Amino acid sequence: MGLAGDQYIGGSIRFAGAAVVSAGGIDQDVTLTPTGAGTVATSSGITAGGRISTSATTTSTSTATGALVVSGGFGLAGTQTIGGALNFTNTGVIGAGGPISISAGGINQDITLTPSGNGRVILAGPATYSGTQSYNAALNLSGGGAIAGSSGSLSLTASGTNQNITLTPSGSGSVAVASGLTTAGAVTVSAATASTSTASGALVVSGGAAVQKKFFVGDDFMLVPTAASTATLRLSGTTVSGVPGLWFADGGLPTAANAALSGTAATTILNASSGGTVALRLGNSDYFTLTPSSAKLETVPLKVVNGIASSSTTTGSATFVGGIGVSGRVSTGSLAVGTGSTSAPVTGILSVVTSLNFPAIAASGGVQDLAVAVSGATLGNAVNITEAGGAFSTAGLVLHGIVSAANTVTVRATNVTGAAIDPGGISYRVTVTKF
């Protein structure tokens, strides 16, 4: 049947078999136009070999509005392009048999997941990020913790009681902090790595370390100088009193036994390397040096002021087990030589050299006396007379002396020969020992 014009049918058109509506010509449409709010309804599915397009621009505000409304679900096998928002009225799920990729078009466009009210964006499994992440509010963890920040700061907060925050790098990686790290509680390092250099140990600090209170070390405390500076340990006084500190310094490379200060509550030990020298300095000048062969006071005298009297070789302000070598003069208040009840301390030795010219001395016991001034001599002091020339000048002449008065020694010459002697002027040393 060929119909050239418009046809009006008051009832239904039914086909016993398949019905085909085909437009002739080229690019001609097949249009089904209901009236008013009517629709084109089918009692079963519609299969289209080409594109299905609707020219309606109705906005979708619910599951029952929009240019295309589907009461059930719909399956899309290819790539879909949506010009507006994709809204879920109830609990919505985007599922896939494989990976899901959400890509923003254009340039520098965001992908925003916005929960309502106090809702959250929940990731049921692990998440991997290849770029920088930005959060406008706290990132709450399912266990109760939170990652939060404000004005550029970052806060990691564990929930519950006594819960840890653990940062675990892989392999030989480390947890790096680009700036300072401040903690309100104690910092505990559980690693037990021993330190063998400035770059090893459980805690390694590249710069200086400031500790304001007590500092306990359970093992050796070692100072290792670098190429740029020497290693120095300073125990200083407070800035208020200005008390100078105690310094231990090694100006060169460490040796097998550097200077060390150790000891117990009863004994303090200052130990230097074998063969080395310990120097005590004031104003950078050596005052006391200790070597393997001697202990020397360089520029100042040794002064003992405790005032302990000596009554034996083991008592007094200073005692010596061995001998004492003195190259200069020794001045002493008294000198005790030997022990026992008959020993007497020597309080002084006086000596003068003078020329004595005795007159002629009669034979067989004749005597002549001459007085010699010896300042400090007192009655009872011992007197010794010797010829100062180093040789006996007159045979048969015997000399002895006594302190006859304060500051005066009388020397007596006795002739023990059978003839008179005129000795003439002879130089004598008169020695007075004070007790």
C-alpha positions in Angstrom: 0.0 0.0 0.0 1.4 3.4 -1.0 0.4 6.5 0.8 1.3 9.8 -0.6 -0.1 12.2 2.0 -0.7 12.4 5.7 -2.7 9.5 7.1 -4.9 9.7 10.2 -5.7 6.4 12.1 -8.2 6.5 14.9 -7.1 3.1 16.4 -4.0 1.0 16.6 -1.8 -0.4 13.9 -0.9 -4.0 14.6 1.6 -6.2 12.8 1.4 -10.0 12.9 5.2 -10.2 12.6 8.0 -7.8 12.9 7.3 -4.1 12.1 9.9 -2.0 10.3 9.6 1.8 9.9 12.1 3.0 7.3 12.6 6.5 5.9 13.4 6.9 2.3 15.8 9.2 0.6 19.1 10.3 2.2 19.4 11.5 5.8 15.6 11.4 6.4 14.3 11.2 10.0 11.6 8.9 11.4 9.6 11.1 13.8 7.2 9.8 16.5 5.3 12.8 17.9 2.9 12.3 20.8 0.5 15.2 21.8 0.7 17.3 25.0 2.4 15.4 27.8 2.0 12.1 26.0 5.0 9.9 25.4 6.2 7.3 22.9 5.8 4.1 24.9 7.0 0.6 24.1 6.0 -2.5 26.0 9.5 -4.1 25.5 13.0 -3.0 24.8 14.2 -0.7 22.0 17.2 -1.7 20.0 18.9 1.1 17.9 21.6 0.4 15.3 22.6 4.1 15.4 22.7 7.0 17.8 19.7 7.7 20.1 19.5 11.5 20.6 17.1 13.7 22.5 17.0 17.4 21.8 15.3 18.2 25.2 17.4 20.3 27.6 15.5 19.5 30.8 17.8 19.6 33.8 17.9 16.6 36.1 17.2 17.4 39.7 16.0 13.9 40.8 15.7 10.3 39.4 12.4 11.3 37.8 13.5 14.4 35.9 15.7 15.3 33.0 15.9 14.9 29.3 16.4 11.2 29.7 14.7 9.3 32.5 15.4 5.6 33.1 13.3 3.9 35.8 15.8 1.0 36.1 19.5 0.7 35.6 21.3 1.1 32.3 24.4 -0.4 31.0 27.0 1.5 29.0 29.7 -0.4 27.2 31.8 2.5 25.9 33.3 5.7 27.1 30.8 8.1 28.6 31.0 11.9 28.5 29.0 13.9 31.0 28.8 17.7 30.7 27.3 18.3 34.2 27.3 16.7 37.6 26.7 13.0 38.3 24.4 12.9 41.4 23.3 10.0 43.6 20.0 10.4 45.5 20.7 7.6 47.9 23.8 5.5 48.6 25.7 5.5 45.3 28.4 3.0 44.2 30.7 3.3 41.3 32.0 -0.2 40.6 34.2 -1.8 38.0 35.5 -5.2 37.1 39.0 -3.7 36.9 40.7 -0.4 37.8 38.7 2.9 37.9 40.3 6.0 36.5 38.7 9.5 37.1 40.4 12.1 34.9 39.6 15.9 34.8 39.6 17.5 31.4 41.0 20.9 30.4 44.1 22.4 32.1 44.7 22.3 35.9 41.1 21.2 36.7 40.3 19.6 40.0 38.5 16.5 41.0 36.3 17.2 44.0 34.7 14.6 46.3 32.3 16.6 48.6 30.4 14.7 51.4 27.4 16.4 53.0 27.3 17.7 56.5 29.6 15.7 58.8 30.0 13.0 56.1 33.4 11.8 55.1 35.2 10.5 52.0 35.9 6.9 53.0 38.5 4.8 51.2 37.8 1.2 52.1 41.2 0.0 50.9 44.8 1.4 50.6 45.2 4.5 48.5 48.2 5.4 46.3 49.0 9.1 45.4 51.4 10.1 42.7 51.1 13.8 43.2 50.7 16.4 45.9 47.6 16.1 48.1 45.7 19.1 49.6 43.1 18.8 52.4 40.9 21.7 53.5 40.0 20.0 56.7 41.2 17.2 58.9 41.8 13.7 57.5 40.2 11.3 59.9 41.4 7.7 60.1 39.0 4.8 60.6 40.9 3.8 63.8 40.1 7.1 65.4 43.3 9.1 64.6 43.4 12.3 62.6 45.8 14.2 60.3 44.9 17.9 60.5 46.4 21.3 59.6 45.8 25.0 59.8 47.6 28.0 58.4 50.2 25.7 56.9 50.8 23.6 60.0 50.3 19.8 60.2 49.1 17.8 63.1 49.1 14.0 63.6 46.9 12.9 66.4 46.4 9.3 67.7 43.2 8.4 69.4 42.6 6.1 72.4 45.0 5.8 75.3 48.8 5.5 74.9 48.6 4.9 71.2 51.7 5.4 69.0 52.3 7.3 65.8 54.7 5.2 63.7 56.6 6.4 60.6 58.2 3.4 58.9 60.5 4.0 56.0 61.6 1.0 53.9 65.0 -0.6 53.7 67.7 1.9 54.6 65.4 4.9 54.1 64.9 7.4 56.9 62.3 9.8 58.3 63.5 13.2 57.2 62.5 16.5 58.7 63.3 19.6 56.6 63.3 22.0 59.6 63.3 21.8 63.4 61.5 19.1 65.4 59.9 20.1 68.7 58.4 17.6 71.2 56.6 18.2 74.4 57.5 14.7 75.8 60.6 12.5 75.9 62.2 11.3 72.7 63.2 7.6 72.9 65.4 5.9 70.3 65.0 2.1 70.7 67.9 1.3 68.3 71.0 -0.1 70.0 73.5 0.8 67.3 76.9 1.5 68.8 78.7 4.7 67.8 82.2 4.3 66.3 82.4 7.7 64.7 80.6 11.0 64.4 78.4 9.5 61.6 77.3 6.3 63.4 75.1 5.3 66.3 71.5 5.2 67.3 71.3 9.0 67.2 73.5 11.0 64.8 73.5 14.9 65.0 75.3 16.7 62.2 75.4 20.0 64.0 75.7 21.0 67.7 73.5 19.7 70.5 72.3 21.8 73.4 71.3 20.1 76.7 70.1 22.3 79.5 69.9 19.7 82.3 71.7 16.5 83.4 73.3 14.4 80.7 74.0 10.7 81.4 76.2 8.5 79.2 76.2 4.7 79.9 79.4 3.9 78.1 82.5 5.8 76.8 82.2 9.5 75.9 84.6 10.3 73.1 85.6 13.6 71.5 86.8 13.3 67.9 88.4 16.4 66.3 87.6 17.3 62.7 89.8 18.9 60.1 88.3 22.3 60.8 88.5 22.3 64.6 89.8 20.5 67.7 87.7 18.4 70.0 87.2 20.3 73.3 85.2 19.3 76.5 84.4 22.3 78.6 82.7 22.2 82.0 82.1 25.9 82.6 80.8 27.9 85.5 77.7 30.1 85.3 77.7 33.4 83.5 76.7 35.1 86.8 79.8 34.1 88.8 82.1 34.0 85.8 84.0 31.1 87.2 86.3 29.7 84.4 85.6 26.2 83.2 87.6 23.0 83.1 88.8 22.2 79.6 90.1 18.9 78.1 91.5 19.4 74.6 93.2 17.3 72.0 95.0 19.4 69.5 95.7 16.6 67.1 94.4 13.2 66.1 93.2 10.7 68.8 95.8 8.3 70.1 95.5 5.0 71.9 95.2 6.8 75.3 94.2 10.4 75.2 94.0 12.5 78.3 91.2 11.2 80.5 89.7 12.2 83.9 88.2 9.3 85.8 87.9 7.9 89.3 85.5 7.1 92.2 84.1 9.0 95.1 87.4 8.5 96.9 89.9 8.8 94.1 90.2 11.1 91.0 92.6 10.0 88.2 94.0 12.2 85.5 95.6 9.9 82.9 97.6 10.9 79.8 99.0 8.8 77.0 102.2 6.9 77.7 105.2 9.0 76.9 103.1 12.2 76.7 103.2 15.3 78.9 100.5 16.9 81.1 100.8 20.6 81.4 99.1 23.0 83.8 98.9 26.5 82.2 97.9 30.0 83.3 97.7 32.6 80.7 98.8 30.0 78.1 102.2 29.6 80.0 103.3 26.3 81.5 103.3 26.4 85.3 103.4 22.6 86.0 104.4 19.9 83.6 104.3 16.1 84.3 106.4 13.8 82.1 107.3 10.1 82.4 110.7 11.2 84.0 109.8 14.2 86.1 107.3 16.6 87.5 108.3 20.2 87.1 107.2 23.6 88.4 108.2 25.8 85.5 108.0 29.5 86.6 106.7 29.5 90.2 107.9 28.2 93.6 106.4 25.3 95.4 104.8 26.6 98.5 103.2 24.3 101.2 101.3 26.3 103.8 99.6 23.7 106.0 102.1 24.3 108.9 102.4 20.6 110.0 105.6 20.2 112.1 108.0 17.4 111.3 109.1 15.0 114.1 110.3 12.2 111.9 111.1 11.2 108.3 107.3 10.4 107.7 105.7 13.6 109.2 105.6 17.2 108.3 104.1 19.5 105.6 106.0 17.5 102.9 107.6 14.1 103.1 109.9 12.3 100.7 110.6 8.5 100.6 113.8 8.9 98.6 116.5 11.5 98.5 116.2 15.1 97.5 118.5 16.8 95.0 118.8 20.6 95.4 121.0 22.7 93.1 120.5 26.0 94.8 120.4 27.2 98.4 118.1 25.6 101.0 116.8 27.8 103.8 115.2 26.0 106.7 113.9 26.8 110.2 115.5 23.7 111.6 117.1 20.6 110.2 116.9 17.2 111.9 119.3 14.5 110.7 118.9 11.0 112.0 116.5 9.7 114.6 116.7 8.8 118.3 116.7 10.5 121.6 120.2 12.1 121.1 119.4 13.7 117.7 119.0 17.4 117.7 117.5 19.6 115.0 119.9 22.1 113.4 118.3 25.5 113.3 121.0 27.3 111.4 124.6 27.2 110.1 126.7 30.4 110.1 130.0 30.7 108.4 132.6 33.5 107.9 136.1 33.5 106.3 138.6 35.8 108.0 142.4 36.3 108.3 143.8 35.7 111.8 147.3 36.9 112.7 148.2 35.3 116.0 151.1 36.8 118.0 154.1 34.5 118.8 152.9 31.5 120.9 155.1 30.1 123.6 156.2 26.4 123.4 154.7 23.5 125.2 151.1 24.5 125.6 151.3 28.3 125.0 148.0 29.8 123.8 146.8 33.0 122.0 143.1 34.1 121.5 141.6 36.3 118.8 137.9 37.4 118.5 135.9 36.9 115.3 132.5 38.6 114.6 129.9 36.1 113.5 126.4 37.7 113.3 123.7 35.4 114.8 126.0 33.3 117.0 124.7 32.7 120.5 126.2 31.0 123.6 126.2 27.2 123.4 126.5 27.0 119.6 129.0 24.6 118.1 132.1 26.1 116.5 134.4 24.6 113.9 137.7 26.2 112.7 139.4 25.2 109.4 142.1 26.7 107.3 140.4 28.3 104.2 143.5 27.8 102.0 143.1 24.1 101.6 146.4 23.1 103.2 148.0 22.9 106.7 150.2 26.0 107.0 151.7 25.5 110.5 152.6 22.2 112.1 152.0 21.8 115.9 149.3 24.5 116.0 145.8 23.3 117.3 142.8 25.7 116.9 139.4 25.5 118.5 136.7 28.1 119.2 133.7 28.9 121.3 130.9 31.5 121.2 132.1 33.7 123.9 129.4 36.3 123.6 126.5 37.1 121.3 127.7 37.5 117.7 131.3 36.8 118.8 133.4 33.7 118.4 136.8 33.4 120.3 139.4 31.4 118.4 142.2 29.9 120.5 145.5 28.7 119.0 147.5 26.2 121.2 151.2 25.4 120.5 151.8 21.7 121.3 155.5 21.8 120.1 158.7 22.3 122.1 159.5 25.6 120.4 157.7 29.0 120.1 155.6 29.5 117.0 154.7 32.7 115.2 152.1 31.6 112.6 151.6 35.0 111.0 148.4 35.9 109.1 146.4 32.8 108.0 142.9 32.7 106.4 140.4 30.6 108.4 136.8 29.6 108.0 134.8 29.9 111.2 131.6 27.9 111.1 128.9 28.1 113.8 126.2 25.4 114.0 123.0 26.5 115.8 120.7 24.1 117.7 
